[in-house]
Amino acid sequence: MPSSPAAATQRQQSVSPRRSYVLSAGALLLVAGLSFATFRKVTTPDWEVLPILLLPPIGYLLALFGVPGLFAAGEPDPVRLDRSWEGWLRTMGCLALALLIFVAITGVTNSSRAEIIATLLWGIVCAYAAATAIIILRRNFGPMAHAYSGAVMRESAAGIPTWFRPIYLIGAPARYLARKLFPGISLGLGGVLTLASLLLITSANFGCSDRWYRGYQLFSRQAHWITAENMARGLSQQVSGWAALLAYAAGLVAAVLGVVLMVRGTPRLARITLALSTLAVLFTMADAFAALYADSEHSAALPIISLAYVAAAALLLAGRTRNRADIAGLAGLRAAALFVPVLLLSYGMLILIAVFHVWGYVAYFFGVQLLWWGSLQNSRAVAHKT
């Protein structure tokens, strides 16, 4: 007897689509490039940073073999992709938490009591902030995500693996925070923090005599962005400085538009705010991430890595073909997977910057992420109404 259409469809979904050679080659190239940057920078006295810098290439290799749906040429099985995506996020979160504890132990051994307390407190804050971001990515990107309302729904621990339940219980404040970041709260708080960076210390030059710069002074070219000011020289410093300044300006404009969006949201304004905040948050995280691989002797790594990541995310998001008002499809999922290691390591860099009391950078770092999340939720709501 001929098979029914439903049975044929089920058999077709059970067969995994073939792997995309372009995406797989890109992932392997990324792993090779980061591995090269790691072993070029790490020397014998700096051996403790080796596991930190190796986290991204290891994470991409785990995704390449553990989340094959991300690299599929066709439409992958949504249930299988969602399960592997969730498992990969949990694995990356556990690895990052272990590295954070490792860095805390090795990094504060020769510090004063005040520095130890400050580092540990900022480590806790950044760990929960990164966990909140991962929860938002998990629940809003992926084929089985609760993508529309943006309100991250409550869930029970019934389906949580046994080995992950202690971390799940510890992460309760992060899940609570993710549920409470509604569009108005995210846009309002994100706008205030972002604009406050203009008056706060946002950049600095650490050397024999430290120099401090407020956000508005960057536009008069009195100084470069904090990473370019300290981790780059010559042409690399100029390229990174101008790119950071453009991204900083995009974040400030997005903050102003976010306030307007709270009062009167239109589809066009929502798209513009989302585009500007996306550019700002992608570059901010990629720049902090790239700073870990750069130093004065290898300063070219700073603009190359940061701009390459932003360009790769733009190419992935440009591949959207369905609902272009929502970035939570397969293209958005791939861009999110690309930036998960970047997000985790950028929070590690934030701990180092916060310990030096560069409050403007800290405010901007959190502000643009809140702006992006609020504008994403708002753009979905506006698109749904129209």
RADAZI-V507749 format. One record per run of one state. SS is the DSSP state (hx for helix, st for strand, lp for the rest). FROM is the first residue (numbers start at 1). TO is the last residue. If there is no record, write none. Layout:
SS_FROM_TO, SS_FROM_TO
This chain:
lp_1_4, hx_5_14, lp_15_18, st_19_19, lp_20_20, hx_21_41, lp_42_43, hx_44_66, lp_67_67, hx_68_71, st_72_72, lp_73_77, hx_78_107, lp_108_112, hx_113_140, lp_141_161, hx_162_170, lp_171_171, hx_172_180, lp_181_182, hx_183_196, lp_197_200, st_201_205, lp_206_210, st_211_214, hx_215_218, lp_219_225, hx_226_231, lp_232_233, hx_234_263, lp_264_266, hx_267_291, lp_292_299, hx_300_318, lp_319_329, hx_330_355, lp_356_358, hx_359_385, lp_386_386
